[in-house]
């Protein structure tokens, strides 16, 4: 897939690993990202590595940009 070779994150995805894509126009996308942030801001006590601040900020900025879009609608 061409997109995989262009995206640093997608390069990490194994060929048999599932991924899920959120579109900016989907009404649920900003909230879904906010829930992802909430789950990743503090890792469980058994997990040494929590999500880096820069990744959390990037996710929040993405959610805010999605929320500002004028053409938001239900997922299709």
N, C-alpha and C positions, 0 to 999 in steps of 0.2 A: 504494500500500500504506500503510495507516494507521501501521504500525510505523515505516516510513521517516520519516514526518514527526515522530515522537516521539523519535527517536534521533539524536544529533549525529553519530555515526560513520556511520550508514546514510544520512544526508543527503548524504554525500560520494560514495556509490556511484552510478556512472553507470547508467542504465536497462539498458544491455546488458552490464554487468559482473556476472560470477558471484560469488556469496557462498556460504559454507559455514557452517552452524549446528551448534554443539556443544551438546548437552544435558547438564545437570548429572548426570543419572542414568547417562549412558554411562560405563562403566568407563575408556575410553580418553581421556576429555576432559581430566582434569588433566595427564596425560602429554603430550597433544597441545599443550596450552597451554605446558607447560614447554619443549617443543621449540621452539615459536614464540619464547619468551623467549630461549632460547639462540641462535637465529638472528638475533635483533634487538638483542641487548644491545650488540654491537660491530658496526658496519657494515663492509663491505669497504673497503679503502683507497681505492677509486675513488669511494666514496659520501661526500659531505660530511655529510649528516644521519643520525645514528643515532636510534633510537627514544628519545623522552623518558623520563627516569626515572619520572615519574608514571605513564605508560602501562604501563611494565614492572611497577611495583608493583601497579597495578590488575589486570593479568593474573595476577600471582602470587597476589594475594588471591582472585581468582575461582577459580583452580585449587585453592587450599587449601579454600575453601568447598565446592567440588564434591567434593573428596576426603572431606570429613567427612559427606557425605550418607549416610543409612542405606539408601536404596532404590536403590543403584547396581546396574547390570546391563549386560549386553551391549547394544550398539546395536540399535535396531529401526527 
